[in-house]
């Protein structure tokens, strides 16, 4: 199952890379001046960077919350184990 999810991720990454490449080529061949094209590419790159930063930040926040939840669950499990052990003694 791990290989299948890894393969799917690679397909999605290849698709995204192809889409970005196609968009860049389309912009380069579009009937616009070089200055306009460079401005558009710069704006798109900035927007992509901002979106990537937002996704990374959201991912870090999600992992932090999950780490806290896991810690709380482990603590509750320890408490339940200790209670069950006390009842049997």
N, C-alpha and C positions, 0 to 999 in steps of 0.2 A: 504494500500500500504506500510505503514511503517513496518508492520509485515513481509511482503514478502521480503523486502530488508534486514531486520534484519535476517531472516531465511537464506537467501542466503549468508550473511556474515558469519553466523555460519557454514554453510556447507563448505564454502571455508576455514575457519579457521581449521575445523576438517580435511579436506583433506590435508592441509599443515602440520598439526601436525602429521598426519598419515604418510605422505611422509618422514618427518624428522625422525620419529621413525623407519620407515623401513630402511632408509639409515643408521642410527646408528646401528641397529641390523645387517645389511649386513656387515658393516665394522667390527663389533665385531666378526662375524663368518668367515670372510675372512681369507684365509691362509696367514697370515702375523704375524710377531712377535709383541709382546705387545708394544714394543717401537715404531715400525712403525705405528701401529694402533693409539697409543696415539698422535703421531706427526700429523697423518692425521686428527684425530678428532680436535686437537688443531688448525690446519690450517683452517679446515672447520668452526670451531666456530669463528675464527678471521675474516674470510671472511664474514660470516653471520652478525657478529656485525658491520663490516665496511659498509656492504650494508644497514643494518637497520639504521645506523647513517646517511648515504647519503639520504635515503628515508625520514627520519625525517627532515633533513635539507631542502630538496626540498619542503616538505610539509609546513614547517614554511615560506619559501620564497614565496610559492604560496599564503598562507593565508595573508601574509603581502601585497603582490601585490593586492589581492582582497579587502583587507581592504582599501587600498589607492584608488582603483577604486570606491568603494562604497562611500567613503567620497567625492570624486570629483563629483559623480553622485548626491548625496544629495545636495551638494553646488549648482550645476547647476539647480537642481529642485527648490531650494529656490530662486535663482535669477530669474528663469522663473516665479515663483509665484508672486514675488515682482513686476516684470514688468507687469504682467497681472493685478495685483491689481491696479497699478498706472494708467493703461490705462482705467480702469473702473471708477476711481474716477474723 
